[in-house]
Structures are given as structure tokens and as C-alpha cells.
Amino acid sequence: MSAQIPTDLTGRLKRNHLVRTLGRRVKTAAALLRWHFRAFSDLVAPDALSGRRRLLVIYDFSSQPFSIGDILVIQEASLVLRQVAGVDRVDLALV
């Protein structure tokens, strides 16, 4: 006996793989769109730039060496600056 899979089962397996792959890509795209809508909703809202201040913190990996605690130090420093300066939101950009 050979260990061949019947063709109808092979077709179903290939179709299921395609559906799973497509489903993963749709979920990823939906999550990315959801993040963009949340991140940029302040720009299009009627009261978007009405006095809410934001702090942009940029961490450039090409000019600074990376170690385990760097991200935590950057986050801690940004939260201290937020409190001192009275900023409403902090945006972290890891480049």
C-alpha cells in the first residue's frame, strides 16, 4: 500500500491552508488599520489640536547602541518629562 492521500482530501488541505493564510493577512491588516485610526483620530477630530500637548520621543537605533534596559529608560524619562511639562500624551518612535 502506498501512503498517498486521496485527491479530494489534498484539495481540501490546500484550500484550508489558503483560507488560514488569507485569514491571518486580513487580521493583520485589520489590526494595522485599527491602530492607524486610533493613532491619527486626534488629527481629524473637531477638537484635535485644541490645546492638547504631545511629546514625541525618538530613539534612533543607528546612532545609539541597544541594550536590554534602554527602552525602559527612555519610557521612564518620557513619563518624567510628561509630568514636569504637563504634556497630555507621549509618542514613542523607535527608528
N, C-alpha and C positions, 0 to 999 in steps of 0.2 A: 504494500500500500504506500502510496505517496502522501506527503503531508501538504498536499495542495488545498487551498481554501476555495470553496465554490465561488464562481464569478459574481453571483449576486451578493454574497457576503463581502467580497472585496470591494465592490462598488459602494456598498453601504459604509464600509470603513473609510473609504476615501472621501465620501460625502460628509461623514461625521467629522473627519479631520478638517475639511474645508469649512464647515459650519463653526467648529470651535475656533479656528484661526480667524475667521471673519468676525465672530462674536467678540474675541479678545481685542481686535482692532477697533471695533465700534465702541467698546467700553473705554478703551484708552482715549479715543477721540472725544467721547462724551465727557470724560474726566478733565481733559485738557480744555475743552470749551467751557465747562463749568468753572474751572479755575480762572480762565480769562474773564468771564462775566463778573465773577466776584472781585477780581483784582482791578478791573477797569470800570466798574459800575460807578465809582465816585466821579469819574471824568464826565460821564454822560447824565448823571443825575442833576435835577434842577438846582440843588443846593451843593453842588460838587465842590466848588472852590470858594466856599463862603466862610473862610477863616479857619478851616481845619488844617493844621500844620502837619507835615510829614517829614520824617528824617530818612534819607537814603544812605545806607551804609554799603560801601563797595569793598569786597575782598578780592584782590587780584592774585590768583594762584601763580601767574607767570613771574611776578616780581617779589613774592614773599614765599619762603619755604612753608610747606604744610606739615603740621604735626597734629596729633590727636586732639589737643585741647584748644587749638586756635579758634575753632568755630564757637566754642563755649565762651572764650574770652571776648570775641567780637560781639556775641549776643549780650553778654553781661555789660560791656562798655556801651552798647547801643541803648540798653534799658536804663543805664545811669544817665546818659545824655538825654534820653526821653524825659526822665523825671526832672532833671535840672532845667532843661529848656522849655518844659511844658508842652512838648510835642504830643499830638494825638496818636499818630501811627508811626511805626518803624518798618521800612522796607529793606530787606537784605538782598544784595545782589552778589552772587558768588560767580566770579568771572575767571 
